[in-house]
Amino acid sequence: MMRDVLVESAGDGEVIALSREPGVLGEVVTVDVPAERTAPPVHVRVVESEPVVANGTVRHRLRMEPIGAQS
């Protein structure tokens, strides 16, 4: 399933993004950041998903870690 997310931050072994749909813990997804076309897509695993209110709308903050990273 393809979904658009807004990447809030990436680094220190994790990627934080906002999504319209909740994340599925353990799901492996690919994050492609179009603004950085020179960087290859990153395969990450969803490790946390929590509802938040952003601009008056419920979104889901996803915390993901690159595949192969230590938890």
VMD Tcl script that draws the C-alpha trace (Angstrom):
set ca {
  {0.00 0.00 0.00}
  {1.34 3.42 -0.88}
  {0.71 6.31 1.46}
  {2.02 9.81 1.66}
  {3.60 10.92 4.89}
  {5.20 14.14 6.00}
  {8.70 13.41 7.27}
  {9.31 15.57 10.35}
  {12.85 14.41 11.02}
  {15.35 11.78 10.02}
  {18.58 10.95 11.77}
  {19.99 9.39 14.93}
  {18.78 5.98 13.73}
  {15.12 6.92 13.32}
  {12.63 8.57 11.00}
  {9.64 10.49 12.41}
  {6.69 11.14 10.09}
  {3.04 12.21 10.20}
  {0.48 10.06 8.39}
  {-3.26 10.16 7.84}
  {-3.46 6.44 8.67}
  {-2.07 4.68 11.74}
  {1.08 2.67 11.30}
  {1.20 -1.08 11.82}
  {3.87 -2.00 14.34}
  {6.53 -4.14 12.70}
  {5.46 -3.16 9.17}
  {8.38 -2.60 6.81}
  {7.99 0.40 4.51}
  {10.16 2.38 2.13}
  {10.66 6.10 2.71}
  {11.54 8.08 -0.38}
  {12.30 11.76 0.17}
  {11.72 13.51 -3.19}
  {13.54 16.68 -2.09}
  {16.74 14.64 -1.77}
  {16.73 12.82 -5.08}
  {20.41 11.92 -4.69}
  {19.65 9.83 -1.60}
  {18.35 6.29 -2.18}
  {15.03 5.21 -0.61}
  {15.36 3.97 2.98}
  {13.73 0.75 4.21}
  {12.38 1.23 7.72}
  {10.26 -0.64 10.27}
  {7.40 1.04 12.15}
  {8.21 0.86 15.87}
  {5.64 3.31 17.24}
  {2.38 4.87 16.05}
  {0.41 7.35 18.11}
  {-2.48 9.68 17.30}
  {-1.75 13.41 17.50}
  {-3.67 16.55 16.58}
  {-1.95 18.59 13.85}
  {-3.63 21.74 12.52}
  {-6.93 20.67 14.06}
  {-6.88 17.24 12.38}
  {-6.08 13.83 13.86}
  {-2.90 12.43 12.33}
  {-0.61 9.61 13.39}
  {3.00 10.20 14.36}
  {5.06 7.25 13.17}
  {8.46 6.47 14.62}
  {10.42 4.19 12.33}
  {13.92 2.77 12.44}
  {16.07 1.73 9.51}
  {16.16 -2.01 8.87}
  {19.19 -3.47 10.62}
  {19.28 -0.76 13.33}
  {19.47 -1.83 16.96}
  {16.34 -1.12 19.04}
}
mol new
graphics top color blue
foreach p $ca { graphics top sphere $p radius 0.5 }
foreach p [lrange $ca 0 end-1] q [lrange $ca 1 end] { graphics top cylinder $p $q radius 0.2 }
display resetview
